[in-house]
Amino acid sequence: MRIRYLAVMGMVLYAGIAGADGKRCISGIYPHLAMYNNEGECGTGVVAVWGNRLWTVTYAPHCPNGSSDKFYEITPELEQIVRPESVGGTPANRMIHRESGQLFIGPYVIDRDLKVRVIPPSAMFGRLTANMRHLTDPANKIYYATMEEGFYEVDVRSLAVKELYQDANRQPDHGGKLLPGYHGKGAYTAQGRVVYANNGETGAAAQRDPTITSGVLAQWDGKDWEVVLRNQFTEVTGPGGIEGNRDPARDPLWSIGWDYRSLILMVLDGGKWRRYRLPKGSHSYDGAHGWNTEWPRIREIGEEDLLMTMHGTFWRFPKNLSAQRSAGIRPRSNYIKVIGDFCRWNDRIVFGCDDSAKSEFLNKRRAKGNLKGPGQSNSNLWFVEPERLDHLGPAIGRGAVWMHDDVKAGEWSDPYLLDGYDRRDLYLFHGASETARFRLAFDRAGNGQWEEGPEVTVPPGQVTVVPLSAERAAWVRLAMRQTARGVTAEFLYVNGDARPLASDARFAGLARPDTADRLGGLVYGRGANLRTLGVAAYRQTGTTVKSVGFYQMGADLKLEKVADPNAFGYAVTNYGIHRDGVELDVASAVMIDNQGKRWRFPRASADWQEAKLGERLCREVCTERDMLNLCGIFYELPAENAGGFAKARAIATPDFTVHDYCSWRGMLILTGIDAAAPASDHIIRSADGAVAVWAGVVDDLWAAGKARGVGGPWKESDVKAGAVSDPYLLTGFDRKALTLSQSGAEQVTFTLEIDVTGMGDWQPYKRYTVGHAPVRDTLDSLRAYWLRCRTDADCRATVWLEYR
């Protein structure tokens, strides 16, 4: 398995550095294709192929009347053409209209001869989010939907616009009163109706609590609107994809969404809605306001299956999925990038991303200090070989059918995905005072035929783990023999992590912990339309650190010194290293969040030492996505409004150290280079040799070394009977060895508790009797978010974990 992984990653590395007609490509990013605007965000709303050209638009965060964003045409030679018809806005819609032979993308319309026409915001106001086939005159008209419930009918030839429902940005309540929820996303036509989704909620509570009621899936028959489900939804599509369903009366329709429990897949088949649940790979997409998602999609990429992006997982999605053929949804890998849209162009998948937002929105936290965002919003396209989609992050899947729910006897849960993961477990607990009995059933073939499985007995006040790895089925569902309150049924899945421990060749040249001579620097994207990377450069030789000067780098990747006496000081003031909210003790690293809660994390090794230059602790690496770089381990860290530290996940434990990192032109930039390292496909050195940076893509970090570390909640700590330790992270680590010891004269009982959901649902997991000799256990099968410990007597205790 490992040999195969290394072979694939070697192929991917070669492909990632290949150029096209002399244009430099780094890990699938062409720096010259970066897109900028003058707004608080510059996301990629659409990518589409038409006339052998790639067409794309960027979007500003809330500009229903146009913006500085542009409409781009990219030639097969990778020449970027800024179209003069550009009017900006917040567009994310596209459709190919078969009968008239036109691509509709944002407010632009492109015919077969590549002539472009535009519908200006004065004629069609709003944040355009979706196109749909017309219900009664599909040969001559199409629909447009906006994010604030504006709906328009457009003649495909004259482009005459008829307003059906007014955009709520023209109304006092910008959220709109037509439907519940806010922040519209996808829409599609099937089976005599238009289906529209939004994924957010207005109000202060939505910006704090990801568990409140939010979003909607709704349908319109041409006269009246009806709510299908009051949950957050994004993509709405069908097997017809960008062209619309070929047989609109019979073809199915799919919509993907979520709640705080899990992902939700809705399937409209034969006029009837059916609901399924799937795991989440990442919680960075959560948030009741809906801002964190950026248009998850289900798209054709020229393979047997469609590709679905949702909550940090690349999914295989069958092209013929229906109520009677629901099997075949499978994870491919996990990813970090924020993806707005994608398509296949020639031999690669092109992802339009949302990389660097100037505003950073609500994503502020103590761990970042007063760190400024990028000086100018920008994003880029990411060109990826199809086979690489199976070899990014090892797939994790976590979610529930019930979470703190009151469940009636005999009522079956929604079907939950079982297929596609190597290791699968179900964790059950409840709030009833008596033992509860759970029934399981399996849909083996995905045809809606259910087979009764085992019955599970769960005592009150403890968690019961049900292994499911041996089960072969598409879906699983649960019911209870008796009514019970506070029921949780959480599924925790992982695929095998065959990554090597060592960082792969693309990271060659980054300084190791023992490197005596290293080149560091504070890095950031500069503003004022310079579109350059700023580097306030340092050199550490032994224990001596000296500033080198201020450098910048443009799209040509030439790193040059800047004669600006104020630039270095500006960088230090606004982008200096902050390490607020972190404590280190002999047991582990402690992060203290904005609410004062304490969270413990491992070190990369027991003897880990911070380099003299210091290390950036926390920074946004994609829009509304933070990376935590703590004691030699990289973590994905959701925004505070999406779970924060409680939903962190380990990504990698590299064998190099980092001074600073940032996002620029779609790339991940790292500093902390071995001063002796030559320039390479990833190492960029200044002409004078004094400064160097590493350039790649954030998802390269999956290849930086399998996540591992050591530490624990206690190490020779004076513990009081009944006192509970800080939470200690389990998520994202594969093999886990536990050692418990204590120095008291009598035996002590240690109770290990776990938080399965990441919501503070602490349950007893296992008890250990510890005398003079240490007690050891293997926790490889344990897949909770966090663990903590308590003892039944005062003692000096150690709870130590090795993640391998």
N, C-alpha and C positions, 0 to 999 in steps of 0.2 A: 504493500500500500504506500509506504513512504517513498519507494523508488518511483512509483508512478506519479506521486505528488511532485517530486523534485523535477521529473521530466516535463510535466505539464507547466510548472512554474518557470522552468528554463525557456520553454517555448514562448510563454506569455511575456517574459522579460524581453526576449528578442523582438517580438512583435511590437511591444510597447515603445521601443526606442527607434523603430524604423521610421525613416522620413518619407515624404512624398514630394517629388520634384524639388528636392533641396530644402523643403520646409521642415524645421526641427519639430520632432514629436517626442514628448516625454511621457511615458506611461499612458499613452492614448490621448494626451492633451497637446494641441497645437497652440502655442502661446499667441500667435498672430491672429487667431480666430476669436480671442476674448472680446466680449461685448460689454460696453459701459453705458450708463445713463447718468443723469444728474439728480436722481431720486434716492429715497432711503433704502431701496432694494432694486436689484436688477436680475430677476429670475428669467429663465427660459420657459416661455409658455407653450410653444409648439415647435416640433420639428416634423417636416413632411417632405417626401420626395415627389417631384413633379417635373417631367421633361428632363430627366437625368440630372436635375439640379436639386440641391438640398435647400429648403426654405425654412426660415426660423424667425421668430419674433421674441423680443424681450418684453417684460412687463414691470411697471412700477407698482408699489403696494396698494394705492387706492387713488386711481386717476381715471374716473369715468368719462372725462372730457378731453383725453389725450395727455401726452407727456413727452419727455425727451427720448423715449425709447424708439428703437429703429426696427425696420423690417429688412431682413438680410437674405441675399441670394448667394449661395456658395457653389462654385463651379466644380466639376470633377478634378480640376487641378488645384483645388482648395484655395482659390481666390475668393476673398470675401468682398461682396458688393453691397454697399449700403443703398437701399432703394430710395429714390427721391420721393416716392409716394408716402413715406413714413409719417404717421400721425401719432404713434405712441399709444398709451393707455395701459390697460391691464388685461391683455388678451390671452386666452388659453384654448381657443376653439379651432377646430378644423374639420372639413368634410370634402370629399370628392363627390361632385354631383355628376352622375354617370350620363344623364341625358344631354346636358349642355356641355360636357367635357371641360369642367372647370374645377380648380382647387379653391375652396374658401378657407382662408387662414387668417385669424384675427378679423380686422375689417377689410382685408384685401381679397381680391378675386383675380385668379390667374387663369387665362385660357390656354388652349393647346399650343398657341404660338408664343407663349410666355409673355403676353401683354398683360399688364397689371392695371386693374382698376381699384378704387378705394371707396368705401362707404364712410364718410367723415363722421366724427362724433356728433356733429350738429344734426345729422340725419338719424343716427342710431346711437343714442346716449347710453353709457353704462360700461361696466367691466365685463367684456364679452367672455363667456366661459364655455359655451357649447353650441354646436349646430345639430339640427335634427332634420330628418326627412319629413316632408309635409304629410299630414293625415289624409287630405282629400285631393290634393293636386301636386303630387311629388315630382312630376315631370317639369313643372314650371316654377315651383316655389320651395323655399326652405325656411326653417325656423332658426332664429338666434335666441339664446337665453343669456341673461347677465347674472352676475353674482348677487345682485340685489333684486331678483324677481322681475326684472324687465324681460318681456317676451315680444319678439318682432317676427313679422312675416315679410320675406324679401322675395321679389321677383328675380329669378336667376339671370334674366337677360337684361332687363332695364335697370336692375338694382333698386327699384322703387321700394320704399320701406313703409310698412304699415304697423303701427304700434298696437299690440294686443293687450299688454298689461304694462303699466308705467313703471320704470325703474325707480326703486325706493330711494335712490340718492336725490331724487326730486321731491321727496316727501319728508315730513318732519321726523319720522322714525326711519332712519336709514337702513334698519334691519328689514323693513318690509312687513306688511300686515296680511299679505295674501296667504302665506304659509308660515307655520312655526319654524324656528331655526333661522340660520343666517349663514352667509358665506357660501353661495352656490358654487357647485363644481360641475358634475357631469349631467348630461341629458341625452336621451335617445328615444327613437320611435319603434314600437313593436306592438303587435296584437291590438291595433285600434286605439292606442293611447301614446301620449308623450310621458315619459318618466323623467323626473327631475330630482336632483339630490343637492342638499346642502350639508355642511359638516361642522357648523358652529352655532354659537349662541352669543347674544350681546349681553352686556352687563359686567359688573366688576367680579361677580362670583365665577364667571366663565374664565377669567384671567388668573384664577387662583386654584380652582378645584376641578380636576379632570373627571370627576365622577358624577357631576350634575347632569340632568337631562339636557340633551343638546342635539341639534341637527334633525333632518327629516329626509325621508324618501317619499315622494308624492307622485301622483299620476293625474293626467288631464285628458279628457275625452274630446276636447275641442270646445267644450262648453263649461264644464265644472271641474274643480280641483278636489282631490281626495287624498288624505294622508294614508300612506301604506304602512309606514313604521316611523316612530319618533326616535330615531337614532342618527348618529353621524354617518353620512355616506359621501363617497367621492365619485369614483368611476361609475358610469352607466353605459353599457355597450351590448353588443351581440355579435354573432358569428359574421355579420356583414362588415364589421369593423368600420374603417374610415368612410366606406361608401354607403353604409346603412344596410339593413337586412334585405336580402334578395327576395325572401318570401315573408313579408312583414306580418301576414296573418298567422303564420305558424312558427316562424323561427323564434327561438328563445331570446330572452333578454337577461343580462346579468348586471348586478350592482354590488360593489364591494364597499363595506363600511366598518364601523367598530363601535363598541362601547368600552367601559372600563374593564369588562370581563375578558373580551376577546375580539377578534375580527368577526364580521358578519357578512356572509354571502347571501344575497337574495337572488332567486332564480324565478323568472316569470315564464311559465311553460303551460301551454294549453289554457291560457287565461287565468291560471291560478298561481299565486305566490307561494314559494317555499323558502324556508330559512335554514341556513347552515352556519356553523361556527368553525373558525380556524385559529391557529395559534398566532401570536405576535412574535416577531423576531427582535423588535426594538420597541422601546416605549418613548423614544424621542419624538414620535409622531402624535402622541396623546396630547390632550389639552382641549378643554371644552370650547374654547374660542375658535378652534378649527384652523388656526394659522399655521400649525406645524407640519401640515401634510404635504402641500405642494403637489396636487394633482396626481395621485397614484393612478396607474393606467393598466389596461389589458390590451395588448397590441400584437399584431402579426409581425413576426421577425424572420419569416422564410423557413421555419422549421415545422416539424410534425405538430408541435403544440404552440399555443400562444405564449407570450411572456407576460406575467403579471408582476407589478411592483406594488408592494404594500407593507408598511411598517417594517422596513429594513430587510425584507426578504425578496429575492428573486424566485418566482414561482413558475412551474410548468402548469399551464391551464389548458385543458383539452378544448379543441375547436368545436367539438360536438356536444359539449356539456349540457345536460338537460336533467329533468327530474328523474328520468329512467336511466340516464347514463351519467351519473354524478361522480364516478370514480376517476382518478387520474390526476387530481391536483396534488402536486408534490413540490417541496422546497428544493431549490438548486443551491443557493448559498445565501449568506447574509452580507449586507453591504452598508457603508457609512454615508456615501454621497447622497445629496438631496436631488432627486430627479423630478423634473417637471414634465417631460415627455420623451419618447424615444421612437425610433424606426430603424429599419435595416436599409443601409445605403451601400450598394456594392457588396463587399464581403465583410462588413463590420456593422455592429449595432452602434448607432449614434444616440447618446443620451444628452438631452438638453438639461443642464443643471442649474441649481440656485446656490451659488458659491460664496459670495461675500456681500453682505448687506451692511451698508453704512450705519443704519439705525440700530441694528441688533435687537430691535423691538423690546420684548419683555425679558430678554435673556441676559439679565444682569445678576451677578451673585458675588458674595463676599470673597470667594476664592480668586476672583479676577481683579480685585481691587478697583481702581478707577481707570482701568485699561480702556482706551478709546477703540472704537471700531475702525474699519478700513476708511481711508480718506475719501474713497469713491466706490460706490457699489459696482460690482462686476461679476460676470459669470462666463462660463465657456461650455463648449461641447466636449464630450468624452467619447472617444472612439474605442470600442472594445471588440475583440475577437469573440465570436459566439461561444467558443469552448471555455472562455475564461469565466463565463457566468456560473459555471459549476465549481469554480476553484477560488473563490474569495474567502469570506469568513465561514467557518463551520456553522451549519445551521442550528440555531436554537429556536424552539417554539414553546411559548408559554401562554396559557389562557384558561378560562373557566366557562362552564355552562351555568353555574350558580356561584355567586360570591356574596355571602352574608344574606342570602335570600330565604324567605319563608316559602317552603315548598309543600304543596298539597299531595296527599297520598295518591299514587297511581298516575300522576301527570308526568308524561315523558318530557325530558329536556329536548332542546334542539339537538340535531345530529352534530357531532364534533369530529373533525378530521382525525383519523388514526394513521393513515398511510403516509409513507415517505420519510420517516425518521427511524434511526437505528435503535435508540433507547427511549422507551415511552413508559411513563408512570402516571398514575392518577392518585392525587392526594385528597383525602376526604376528611372533613370534620364538620361539626355542627354545634348548635347552642342548646339542644334539647337536654333535659335532665335524665333521659333514659337512653338505652342503647337503640341506635337507629339501623335499619336494614335498607341497603341500596341494591336495586336491580340494575344489571347491565344488559344491553342488547347490541348486536352488531349487524350492520348492513355490509355483507361480505363483498358483494359485486357492485355496489353503488346503484342498485336497481330498485331501491325502496322496499326490499324484502328483509324483514328484521328477524334475526335469530337470537333467542334468549341466551344470555351468558351466565356467569356466576352471580351469586348473591353475596354481598359483602356486609359484614356486621361491624359497626363502628361504635365503640363505647363513647360515652360523654367525656368531654374534657381532654381528648387526645386526638392525634392525627393518625389515620390509617393509610398506608401506601399500598396501592394495587398495581403490581407489575403488569404491563400490557405489551411488552416487546415481542412476545411470542404470538400474539394475536395477528391474524391476517384478515384485514377488513378495510374497507374504505372509510367507514364511519362508525362511531360508537355513540350511544345515548344512555341516559340514566333515568330511573324513576325510584320513588321511595315507597316502602310498604306502609308507612304511617306519616301523617303530617308532622313536619318539624320546622323549627325556626332557626335562623342564622346558619343556613347550610352553605358550605363551600365545596365545590368539586373542581379542583384545579388540575389541569394536565400540564406536565413538565416534560418536554421532549428535547433531545439533543442528537446530533449526528456525531459520529466518531471524529476526533480531532487528530489527524495524522500529520499535522505540521511538524517540521523539525524544530529543535530547540534553537538552533543558530539562525541569525538573520541571514537572508539570502544575498546573492551577489549584488543586487541593485543598491544595497546599503553600504557597499565597500567605500571606505574613505571617511565615514563618520567616526568620530573619536570614541575610543573604548574608555572604560573607567580608569585605566592606568596610563592613558595617553598623556605624556608630559607637556606636549606642545600642541595647543589646539586653537582654532580660529572660531570665535563666537560672533554674535551680533544680534541686536534687537532688530526685528524685521516687521514691516507693515506695508500695505498698499498706500501709496501717496495719493493725495487729493489734487484739487485745482486742475483737473483734466490732464495731469502729467502721465497717468496710467503706468507709472513705474513702481518698482519695488524699492523701498528705502531700507538701507542697512546701516545702522550705527555699529561699526565694527570694533571688536575687541580681540586681543590675543593673550592667551594664558600660557606662560612658560614657567613650568614648575609651580610655584606658589605666587608668582607675580602676574598681575593682570594689568594690561595697558590698553588704552583706547587707540585705535588705528586711524579713525576718521569716518566720514560719512560717504557712503557709496549708493549708487542706484543702478537698477537694471531695467531695461525695456523689453519689448516683445522680441527683440533680436538676441536676447539673453547675453548681452555684453554688460559686464559688471564694471562700472567705472566710478572713479572718485568725483565728488561734487564739491565745487568751490562755493559753499554756502556756510557762512560762519554760524548760522542759527539752527541748521538742520539737525546737528548732533544733539544739541540741547533739547530741541523739540521732541526728538525721538525718546530721549531719556525721561522727559517729563510725562509724556503721554503713553509710552509703551514700555516703561521700565518693568523689571521683574517684580511681581508682588507675590508674597506667600502668606497672605492673611488667611486665617481660619484653618491652619494646619498645625498639628502638634505631633512630635515624634517622641516615643518612649521605647523602653526595651522590648515591649510586646509587639508594637505595630505602629502604623501611621493613623492619626485620628483627624478626620475632616469634620469641621463644625459648620453646619449650614446656616442659611440666613435666619432660621428660626431658633438657632442655638442647639439643635440636635446633633448628637455625636455619632459618627460612623467610622468604623475601623477597617483598614485596608492592609494587605500584606506588603512587605518589601520584596524587591526582586530577589534578594539574597540576604542572609543574616548579617553579612558584613557590608551591605550597601552603604556607600558614602557619596554625598553630593559633591560634584566638581566645584572648584573654587569659583568658576564663573556663575554658579547658580543655575537653576533650571526653571523654565516657565512652568507654572503649576497648572494653569487652566486657561483655555482660550477657545473662542469659537472657530471651528475649522470648516464648517459649512453653515449656511444660514440657519440660525436658531439651533445649532448643534455644537456642543462643547466637547473638547477632548481634555481629559484629565491626565496629566503626566506626573504620577505620584510614585516616588521611591523606585524608579526604574521600570514602572509598568504603565502602559497606556490603557485608558478606559474610555468608553463612550459614556457621556454624561448628559442625560436629558435636562432640558430647562426645568426650573423650579416648578413651573405650572404644568409640567408633564410628568411629575414624580420626583425629579431631582436625584439626589444621591440614593434614595431608596430604590431607584430603578437603574443604577449604574451597571455596566457590564465590562468585564476585562476583555481587551482586544489582543494585546501582545506584550511580551516581555523581551525587549530587544537586548542585544549584547553591546549596544552603543549608548552613548549619553547625548542629551539634547540640551542646548542652551535656550533657543527660542524656536517658535514655529508659528506659521500663519498661513492663511489662504490668499492666493494671488493668481489671477488669470486662470482659475480653475485648478491650479496646482497646489500641493502642499509643499511649503518651503521650510526646511530645517536648517538651523545653524548649530555649530559644534563639530567642526571638521578637523580631522587630523591635519596638522600643518604640512605634513609631508605628502599628503594624498594628491595625486595628479588629477587634472581635469578628466572627466569621463562623461558617459551618457547621462549621469545624474549629478555629478559634481561640477559646478560652474565656478571658475576661478577668475578673479580680476586680472586685468592685463599686467598689473604691477606685482601680482602674486601674493599680495598682502591679505586678501579677503577671499572667502569661499562660502558658498551655500550649496545645500542639497535640494534638488527639485524632483518631485514625483507627483503622485496623486494620493489622497488620503487613504484609499483602499489598498495601497501598497503596504500599509501597516500590518495587514493580516499576515504578510510574509516576513515580518520583522522578528519572528520567534514565537513559538507556542506560549500562550499565557501561563505563567507559573510564578510562584513566590512562597514566602514563609512568613509566619507570624501567628498572632492569635489575640483573643480578647484579654488574656492574662499571661504574664510571665513572672513567676515568683512574686505575685501580687498578694498583698494582705487583703483577704476577702472576709466579709461578714456573712454569717448564715442567712440565707434567703435573699441576699443582695444580688441583683442581676447585672451581668457584664454589659458593656456596650455591644451593639450589633457588629458582627464581623462578616465581611463579604464572602459569599460562596459562588456567585454567578459568574460564568465565563471561564471557570477553571475545570479541568478534566479529571485527573487523578488526584485524590485527596487522602492524606494520611493524618490521623489524629493521635496525639499523645497527651495524656492527662497525668499530672503528678501533684502531690501535696506533701508538706513537711510536718504535718501534725502527728501526734502520738497515736491517735485512733483512726480507724477507717472513716472515710468521708464519702458521702454519696454526691456525685456530680450529676446534675440534670441538664442534658443538652436540649435546648429549645430551638425551633426553626420558625422562620417567617416564610411561608410558602408563596404568598401572593405579592410580597413587597408592600403590603398595605398595613403592616404592623400587626398581623394576625399571628401572634406567637402561640405555639402549641408545643407541649412536651414531645420530644422525639425518642430519646433513649436515656437510660440511667446507667451510670457506671459506679461501682464500688471501688474506691482507690485507697490502698494502704500505703506501705512503705515503698513498694515497687511501682514504677510507672505502668499505666495501662495504655495499650495501643489498639487502634481500630482503623479499619479502612472505610472511607466514606465515599468511594467512587460512585456509588449508586444514588447518593443524596444530591438532589437538584433543587433545593430551595434557594431563595434569594439570599437570606441572611441566617446566621446562627448566633446564639448567645448561650451563656451558661450561668448556673447558680449552684450553690452547695448547701448542704443541710447543717453545716457546722463552720465555725470560724477556722480559718487555716491560711497558710501561704500556698497559693495555688498557681499552677500553670496549665493552660489549655493551648496547645501548640498545634498548628496545622502546616503541613507541607503540601503545596500544590505543585504537581509534576506534569 
